[in-house]
Amino acid sequence: MSRIVRSLKSWEGFLLAVLVIIVIFNSSLAPEYLQINNWINLFQLSIEKIIVALIMAFIIINAEIDLSVASTMGLTAAVLAWMNHAGYPFGLALVVALGLGVLAGLFNGFWIAYVGLPSLVVTLATMIMYRGGARVFMEDKSFGDFPEWFNHLGQQAMIGPLPFALILFFLLAILAIIVLQYSGFGRYVYVIGNNQEVARYSGINVRRIKLILFTLSGAVAGLAGILFAARLGAVRGDTALGFELDIITMVLLGGVSIFGGSGTIYGVLLSILIVLNMRNGMSLLNLTGHLQTGVIGILLILSVLLPNLAQWLRNAWQRRRMAAPTGKPFVDSR
C-alpha cells in the first residue's frame, strides 16, 4: 500500500490523474470513445511515433538528443518505395531500407561518441541531410504499389483486432522496460546521463554505449519508416515531416529530464497515452491540424517546465522541513 501511495505522489501519478481527466472529458464528447476499436485506431494513427519514442527515452536519459529520427523515417521509406518502383526485389528493398536506418544512426553515433560533437548539432545537420536525401529519391512524386501482403501488414488486423505494428509496439515497450529499468546496460545509460566523466572514471565505456544508442535509434526509426509506408500504402519526400515534435514531447512529458539521468519508460507510456488522447479530443472538438500542432508545442514547453518546477518545490519543502523547529524542549546533557 505504501508503494502505491508513493507512486501516486510521483510524476507518474500526476500523469495518471491527467490521463483519467482527459479520458473522462473525451468520453463525454463522444460516447463511443471508450470502445476498443476507437482505442486501437487512436494508437494506429500515431504508431510509428510511439515506437520511436521508446528509443528516444534512452537517448535523452543518456543526456543526448536525436532530432534526425523523423528524417530517417522519411529516408528509409523513400528508399523502400523508390527501389520497389524501380523493379528491385521487394525483399532486397526491405533489407536495404532497414540497413540504411542502421547506417544513419551509426553515422550520428560516430560523430557524437568518437569525435565528440554535440548531439544537438550533429542530428540537426543530419535531420536536414536525411530529409534532403528522401526528396532526392522521391522528387515531387509519390511512389506506392507495394505488394499486397505488405499493405495488409500495415492496414489489417493480425491477431484479433490488433494490427502488426501495435503488437510490435507492446513487445518493444516490454523490452524497453526490462533493458532500461532492470539491466546493467540500462544502469550505464542512467550513470552516463547523470555525469559522463564519473561514468568514464568508473570504467564504463561511454563511447560504446553512445554509439549503440544512436545506432539503435537509427534502426528503430528505419523500422518505423517502413511501417509508415505499409500503413499509408504510398510514400512522398515529406513523409514523417515534423514527427520529432510529438516524439520528443512524449518523452519529456513522461518525466524524462532534458538534462539526462532520470526518467522511466512507465512515465513515457503514460505520456504517450496523454498525447494520443489529447489529439483525439482536439479532433472531436474540430480543431485544425495547425492548432493541434500549436498545442503540442505548448505541451513540449510545459513538459520541460513542470517537472523542474515540481522538483524545485519539493526541494524547497524539504529545506523548510529541515529548518523547522522540532518542538521538543532543549535538554542540557552536561
C-alpha positions, 0 to 999 in steps of 0.5 A: 500500500505504501508503494502505491501511495508513493507512486501516486505522489510521483510524476507518474501519478500526476500523469495518471490523474491527467490521463483519467481527466482527459479520458473522462472529458473525451468520453463525454464528447463522444460516447463511443470513445471508450470502445476498443476499436476507437482505442486501437485506431487512436494508437494506429494513427500515431504508431510509428511515433510511439515506437520511436519514442521508446528509443528516444527515452534512452537517448535523452536519459543518456543526456543526448538528443536525436532530432534526425529520427523523423528524417530517417523515417522519411529516408528509409521509406523513400528508399523502400518505395523508390527501389520497389518502383524501380523493379528491385526485389521487394525483399532486397528493398526491405533489407536495404531500407532497414540497413540504411536506418542502421547506417544513419544512426551509426553515422550520428553515433560516430560523430557524437561518441568518437569525435565528440560533437554535440548531439544537438548539432550533429542530428540537426545537420543530419535531420536536414541531410536525411530529409534532403536525401528522401526528396532526392529519391522521391522528387515531387512524386509519390511512389506506392504499389507495394505488394499486397501482403505488405499493405495488409501488414500495415492496414489489417488486423493480425491477431484479433483486432490488433494490427502488426505494428501495435503488437510490435509496439507492446513487445518493444515497450516490454523490452524497453522496460526490462533493458532500461529499468532492470539491466546493467546496460540500462544502469550505464545509460542512467550513470552516463546521463547523470555525469559522463566523466564519473561514468568514464572514471568508473570504467564504463565505456561511454563511447560504446554505449553512445554509439549503440544508442544512436545506432539503435535509434537509427534502426528503430526509426528505419523500422518505423519508416517502413511501417509508415509506408505499409500503413499509408500504402504510398510514400512522398519526400515529406513523409514523417515531416515534423514527427520529432515534435510529438516524439520528443514531447512524449518523452519529456512529458513522461518525466524524462529530464532534458538534462539526462539521468532520470526518467522511466519508460512507465512515465513515457507510456503514460505520456504517450497515452496523454498525447494520443488522447489529447489529439483525439479530443482536439479532433472531436472538438474540430480543431485544425491540424495547425492548432493541434500542432500549436498545442503540442508545442505548448505541451513540449514547453510545459513538459520541460517546465513542470517537472523542474518546477515540481522538483524545485518545490519539493526541494524547497519543502524539504529545506523548510522541513529541515529548518523547522523547529522540532518542538521538543524542549532543549535538554542540557546533557552536561 
